[in-house]
Amino acid sequence: MNQSILTINGLDISLGTAAAAFAASVLAVLVIIAAISVRAFRQREQESARQMRQSEAMESRMAELARIQAETVGRLQALGEGLGGRQAELARVMAERLDAVSMRLGHSMDEVTRQTVQRLQSLHERIAVIDHAQKSLAELSGQVTSLRDVLGNKQARGAFGQARMEAIVADGLPKGLFAFQYPLSNNTRPDCVIFLPDQRPLVIDAKFPLESITAFRQGKTDEDRLRAAQRLRQDVWKHISDIASKYLLPGETQEMALMFVPSESVYAELYDGFDDLVQKAYRARVVMVSPSLLMLAIQVMQQILKDARMREAADLIRAEVGRLMGDVARLQERVLKLQQHHGQASDDMHQILISAEKIGVRAGRIDQLDFADSKMGQGTHQVGAAVIPPAVRLELEAGE
């Protein structure tokens, strides 16, 4: 057994050693096989347990699916019934709505037809009005032509401006505060004067430089417009100079006069393009006014006259207020006296009510006495004395 049977790299291997090594190898293989078997067995158990759990989960899922399917079927049935009911309700509502829409559409068509007829009638009426307006325009064209003729004549144009100025003044001021063609001390007659509180008249004169402003507007070249502007400046300055020399009288008239331009466009043209002329007019104490500015000036004069009348009446108002305060003092004194009389009368009424109440109490006591005639005999005096109480001494209190 100890004989060497093999030498490997100088190492002698005996038969026993080889047998022991073979037995150890076999044992190791068996151990490995047993371990592999145990691991495989455990894996199979784990796999079977996992499959069992999966099967249980599958069964539970199947049961849940079955339950869900049953619930779904029930819900689908309920939904179908609900949809059927809602479909019927929808059909009914749609039918009602269609009927209402049809009725409303019918009413709308009737209303549209009625409105169309009314509008056609209104259109016919407006066409008639337009025909009438066309006739009025034709008449107005004739009037404009006549107005152009009036404005082309200097005397007629002056009468037109004066008439417009007179209308504005007469509409804004009461009679007696203005006068037309009022004579001044230098034998001149301005178109209008307004009497202010100091009794010095404010002069208003109407001027209308139509030819100059027309030539200025119709100038085609710069030279034509320059020449027309020079002419316009000369004409307006002549009017201003005439007003300042004729109507501004120291101590007799106001220190300023108004030059009335009866055209808003002409007034705007003068103020926009001839500022030097406006400044010269101010220095000459002549103010150019348009119809709107004249109306504004009339309103200012109304307020000035009103303030003057209030100042004149201030003393009278002060005296009346003093007398009114005296009347108020006397009224207060008499009210106090009346209050005292009223208090005394209230006290007297209170005392009278007290006396009346006591009289009522005593009358009640007398009414409660019982006079018995059937049992009255020889002892009448005693019974009466017993029933009727002896006289008592009554003392009147204050106020009875």
Helices and strands as residue ranges (DSSP letters): E 4-8, E 11-14, H 15-152, H 154-172, E 178-180, E 192-195, E 201-206, H 210-218, H 222-247, E 257-260, H 264-273, H 275-283, E 286-289, H 291-312, H 314-367, H 380-387
